[in-house]
Each structure stands twice: as structure tokens, then as C-alpha cells.
Amino acid sequence: FYTASFILDCLLGDPYSWPHPIKAIGNWIQLLTNILRKNFHGKSLYFAGGVLFLLTVGLTGVLTWFILMISAKIAFWLYAAFFVYFSYTTLAMTCLAKEAWKIQRTLSSGDLVAARVQVGMIVGRDTENLTAEQISKATIETVAENTADGVIAPLFYLFIGGPVLALMYKAVNTLDSMVGYKNEKYRAIGFVSAKMDDIANFIPARLSWFFLVIASFILRYD
């Protein structure tokens, strides 16, 4: 099942038109954040952030487990299909690689304006005035970070707890990417999510540097 999921990601990436659990998680986070902001203010937003985390990650785990359990009772092929698809959606290797290569090709052609727009789609910073070198650095940084939380960490949690745990991890990661910022707007409501993302990534992040070094050695890169 895991091999099939990995092959699917290699072949398909993440087609924009396909239904995707991470999109659903993102929509839920946005909806719940808006509701909580209307009912909690000031210091109580730290508590609201805890509620946001528990409801998002908990609901993700329960729904994934429930779908797998029901499908297993109906037919094994249905269970296998859901298992492989859920596992596949936690991986972002091919999509990440395509975006990085696209930026590299644009930079090689000398189109700095287009490269700024492209890198702006995969990083959270302002890219309007970046130089070619800064665009390259930003791309490398986001590829390194997303190799950890888009490839290594999901595989790590898939092997430990299957698609249920892997999608719960992706919920944690999505929360961090949406509310885990140290600015005035998100510092309070995103505090719990940011800290839990650090914990969830503690082991995968340390595996990532090791695998990156091994991959560089195998490919004979510097």
C-alpha cells in the first residue's frame, strides 16, 4: 500500500482539480478560526488556539479512521483504495520538485519578473524585489523545509500509524502554515499549533538532514 502511494505521487503529483484532504483541512481551519475570533479576544485567544488545534487534528484523525473502518466492512478493495489515496495525499514530493524546476528554468532564461511571481507561490515572504540569487536561496530553503514536512515526515508517520496518523500530522502542519506566525494577528491563536508542529517535526527534521546528505553523496553533489 505504501509503495503504491509513493508511486502515485511520483506519477501524478497533486492535480489541482482533484479532491484533496489537505484542502478540506485548510477550509476547516479557516472557518473555525473565524468562528473562534468572534468569540474569544485578548489572552483568551491562546485558549482558542488550543481548541482550534484539538478540533482540527482530532476531527481529521476520527474521520480518516471512520472512513477506513466503514470501507473495510464494505469491501477490501474499497478499503485498499481509501488507504492508498489517503496515504498518497500526504506526500508532496513531485509537486515540490516541479515547482522548483520551473523556477530554475525561468531564472536560466533570464526572466526575473516571472521567477519572482513563481517563487512567491511557494514561499510566504514578499518576493517583489528579490534578486536572482535571493530567488535561488528562497527556492532552496523552501525545498529543504518541504522535503522535511512534505516527504520525510509524512512517510515517517505513515510507517508508524498509517494514513490516520499521517493525515493528523498534515493537519498539524497545515495549522502551522496557516496560523503559526509570530505576528500580532496570529501570535496568540497560533501559539499551540506552532509549538505542536515543532514537536511533531522533531524526529523527521533530524532524519531529513541525514537523508539529504546521503542523497547528495549518491548523486555526487557538493
C-alpha positions in Angstrom: 0.0 0.0 0.0 2.8 2.4 0.9 4.7 1.6 -2.2 1.6 2.2 -4.3 1.0 5.6 -2.6 4.6 6.7 -3.3 4.4 5.6 -6.9 1.2 7.6 -7.3 2.8 10.7 -6.0 5.8 10.2 -8.4 3.4 9.8 -11.4 0.7 12.3 -10.6 1.8 14.8 -8.1 -1.2 16.8 -6.8 -3.6 17.6 -9.7 -5.3 20.9 -8.8 -8.8 19.7 -9.8 -8.8 16.6 -7.7 -10.5 16.5 -4.2 -7.8 16.6 -1.6 -8.0 16.1 2.2 -5.5 18.9 2.8 -7.7 21.4 1.0 -10.6 20.3 3.2 -8.4 20.7 6.3 -7.4 24.2 5.2 -11.0 25.2 4.6 -12.0 23.9 8.1 -9.1 25.8 9.8 -10.2 29.0 8.1 -13.9 28.5 9.1 -13.1 27.5 12.7 -10.5 30.4 13.1 -13.1 32.9 12.0 -15.7 31.5 14.5 -13.2 31.4 17.4 -12.1 35.0 16.7 -15.6 36.2 17.0 -16.0 34.6 20.5 -12.5 35.0 22.0 -10.4 38.1 22.4 -7.1 39.1 24.0 -5.4 36.5 26.2 -8.3 34.0 25.7 -7.1 33.6 22.1 -4.4 31.3 23.5 -7.2 29.0 24.8 -9.0 29.4 21.4 -5.8 28.3 19.7 -5.8 25.1 21.8 -9.4 24.4 20.8 -8.5 25.1 17.2 -5.7 22.6 17.3 -7.7 19.8 19.1 -10.7 20.1 16.9 -8.7 20.1 13.7 -6.3 17.3 14.5 -8.8 15.3 16.4 -11.5 15.5 13.7 -9.0 14.7 11.0 -8.0 11.5 12.8 -11.5 10.4 13.7 -12.9 11.0 10.2 -10.0 9.2 8.5 -10.3 6.2 10.9 -14.1 6.1 10.4 -13.9 6.1 6.6 -11.2 3.3 6.6 -13.2 1.3 9.1 -16.5 1.6 7.2 -14.8 0.9 3.8 -13.2 -2.2 5.3 -16.6 -3.6 6.3 -18.0 -3.0 2.8 -15.1 -4.5 0.7 -11.4 -5.0 0.9 -10.8 -3.2 -2.5 -12.6 -0.1 -1.2 -10.5 -0.1 2.0 -7.4 -0.5 -0.1 -8.4 2.3 -2.4 -9.0 4.7 0.5 -5.9 3.6 2.3 -3.7 4.2 -0.8 -5.4 7.5 -1.7 -5.2 9.0 1.8 -1.5 7.9 2.1 -0.8 9.4 -1.4 -2.4 12.8 -0.4 0.1 13.2 2.5 3.1 13.3 0.1 4.2 16.3 -1.9 7.4 15.2 -3.5 6.6 15.5 -7.2 4.7 18.8 -6.9 7.5 20.3 -4.9 10.1 19.2 -7.4 8.1 20.5 -10.4 7.7 24.0 -8.8 11.5 24.2 -8.0 12.5 23.1 -11.6 10.1 25.6 -13.0 11.7 28.4 -11.1 15.2 27.2 -12.1 14.2 27.2 -15.8 12.7 30.7 -15.6 15.9 32.0 -13.9 18.1 30.4 -16.5 16.1 32.2 -19.2 16.7 35.5 -17.5 13.1 36.3 -16.8 13.5 37.7 -13.3 9.9 39.1 -13.1 8.3 35.7 -13.8 10.7 34.0 -11.4 9.6 36.4 -8.6 6.0 35.5 -9.3 6.7 31.8 -9.3 8.8 31.7 -6.1 6.1 33.9 -4.5 3.7 30.9 -4.9 5.8 28.6 -2.8 7.2 30.9 -0.1 5.5 33.2 2.4 7.7 36.2 2.1 7.5 39.3 -0.2 9.2 38.4 -3.5 8.6 41.6 -5.5 12.2 42.9 -5.2 14.2 39.7 -4.9 17.4 39.3 -6.9 18.2 36.2 -8.9 20.5 34.9 -6.0 17.8 35.6 -3.4 15.2 33.8 -5.5 17.5 30.8 -5.7 18.1 30.9 -2.0 14.4 31.2 -1.2 13.7 28.2 -3.5 16.4 26.0 -1.9 15.2 26.9 1.6 11.5 26.0 0.8 12.5 22.8 -0.9 14.6 21.8 2.1 11.8 22.7 4.5 9.1 21.0 2.5 11.3 17.9 2.0 11.0 17.5 5.7 7.3 18.2 6.2 6.1 17.2 2.8 8.0 14.0 2.2 10.1 12.7 5.2 7.6 13.4 8.0 4.6 12.0 6.2 6.5 8.8 5.4 7.7 8.6 9.0 4.1 8.9 10.3 2.7 6.6 7.6 5.1 3.8 8.8 4.2 4.4 12.4 0.4 4.8 12.2 -0.8 4.6 8.6 -2.9 7.2 6.9 -4.7 8.1 10.1 -1.5 9.4 11.8 -0.1 10.8 8.6 -3.2 12.9 8.0 -3.2 14.0 11.6 0.4 15.1 11.1 -0.6 17.0 7.9 -3.4 18.7 9.9 -0.7 19.9 12.4 1.5 21.1 9.6 -1.4 22.9 7.8 -2.3 24.6 11.1 1.2 25.8 11.5 1.4 27.1 7.9 -1.9 29.0 8.3 -1.8 30.4 11.9 1.6 29.6 13.3 3.1 33.1 12.8 4.7 35.3 15.4 2.9 38.5 14.4 0.1 40.4 16.1 -2.7 38.7 14.2 -1.6 35.1 14.9 0.7 35.1 17.9 -2.0 34.1 20.3 -4.3 31.9 18.3 -1.4 30.1 16.5 0.8 29.5 19.6 -0.3 26.0 20.3 -0.3 25.0 16.6 3.3 26.3 16.2 4.6 24.6 19.3 2.9 21.3 18.4 4.3 21.5 14.8 7.8 21.8 16.3 7.2 18.7 18.4 5.7 16.7 15.5 8.7 17.6 13.3 11.4 17.0 15.9 12.4 13.5 14.7 11.5 13.9 11.0 13.6 17.1 10.7 16.6 15.3 12.1 16.1 12.4 9.7 15.8 14.9 6.8 19.3 16.3 7.1 20.7 12.8 7.2 18.8 11.6 4.1 19.7 14.9 2.2 23.4 14.2 2.9 23.0 10.6 1.8 21.2 11.7 -1.4 23.8 14.3 -2.2 26.5 11.6 -1.8 24.7 9.1 -4.1 24.1 11.8 -6.7 27.6 13.1 -6.4 26.6 16.6 -5.5 28.5 19.0 -3.3 
